[in-house]
Amino acid sequence: MEGYSDSPFRRICKRINPDIITVTEFTSADGIYHNAKQLMKKLSFEKEEHPIIAQIFGKNMDTFIAAAKVCEDMGFDGIDINMGCPAKKVVKSEHGVALRRNLPLAFKLIETLANATSLPVSVKTRLGWDDASDLTEFGKGAENAGADMICIHGRTYIEPYNVPAQWEPVYEMKRNISIPVLGNGGILNVQDGLEKIGNLDGFLIGQATFGNPWAFLEKSREISFEEKLPIIKLHSQMLIEQKGEYVGTREIRKHLVSYCRGFPGAKQFRPQLVRVESYKQICDVLDRIAEAVEPMFH
Ligand SMILES: Cc1cc2nc3c(=O)[nH]c(=O)nc-3n(C[C@H](O)[C@H](O)[C@H](O)COP(=O)(O)O)c2cc1C
């Protein structure tokens, strides 16, 4: 997930549940093709993140072929094509979810990538543009084009991220194809995913992981701030190690706010959390929060 599923956060999630499959933030195939340094950094990962899938977006056959080679050389375990991103800039360039309005191009991309790489190729998309009426047609076409797996976010392009996801059209698509299908949308934790999985082969947890890698625990349970503290510090440390103190402290701020959400007594520290500028400052604020919230949990 753009802005979230970078290497430090993926490693944190793997610590909580080593059995998960991780996916990179979406990365431009055109950017990879032009060897933009920043994008190559975005794709970098550590050994412990396997199995790891690179997610790429674009619409250009040549750049997809070049990106496939880069992903293979980097040691990825799979490549996922993003056909779900609704961001204005992405849709305007006819990337992301815009490909759902151009099925011939969408299938050609899948076919081109599948022929260009020995890695498994998956596609992540939404129910559809404004309804789910062509989802099964999309699934069949993607399978015929060579996709090895499809992930469906159970909302349409026009729906915001907070409306309830629809699962029935995803179950229906799965009844009509034979490759694995993963469901996604509004899943709170592993248990919740297992309750929604139906005839599908797996699921993806998105926003519920923000500040909450414990969403990946096999069995969900209440976790005290005291127990979260070492993980939050480790996440901060990893991010600063990877991106440097300036960028790392800026990027950890939103995670810190999410980690502290829901703890009575933590809210008053928000102004400090969104201004941290060093690892020491992060630890100081977190320790003060631990003192403020702990009595309520013991
Ligand atoms: C901030 C943010 C960034 C996202 N970035 C990506 C992305 O890079 N690639 C992708 O396939 N989906 C991305 N998504 C969509 C999520 O993967 C997921 O499909 C969506 O949030 C629905 O699942 P959820 O209800 O569990 O969050 C993003 C969503 C959010 C909120």
The ligand as an ORCA input file, in Angstrom:
! r2SCAN-3c Opt
* xyz 0 1
  C      -3.351      4.871      1.755
  C      -3.690      3.735      0.852
  C      -2.749      3.287     -0.070
  C      -3.033      2.220     -0.926
  N      -2.094      1.812     -1.809
  C      -2.349      0.737     -2.598
  C      -1.361      0.241     -3.498
  O      -0.241      0.789     -3.612
  N      -1.667     -0.863     -4.220
  C      -2.890     -1.491     -4.122
  O      -3.124     -2.493     -4.775
  N      -3.838     -1.031     -3.305
  C      -3.582      0.063     -2.540
  N      -4.558      0.508     -1.692
  C      -5.834     -0.231     -1.603
  C      -5.703     -1.331     -0.560
  O      -4.738     -2.277     -0.939
  C      -7.020     -2.072     -0.368
  O      -7.384     -2.666     -1.568
  C      -8.128     -1.148      0.102
  O      -7.682     -0.264      1.102
  C      -9.293     -1.979      0.625
  O      -8.908     -2.832      1.676
  P      -9.136     -2.418      3.194
  O     -10.595     -2.058      3.338
  O      -8.724     -3.636      3.974
  O      -8.247     -1.244      3.450
  C      -4.296      1.595     -0.860
  C      -5.249      2.047      0.069
  C      -4.966      3.100      0.907
  C      -6.003      3.568      1.894
*
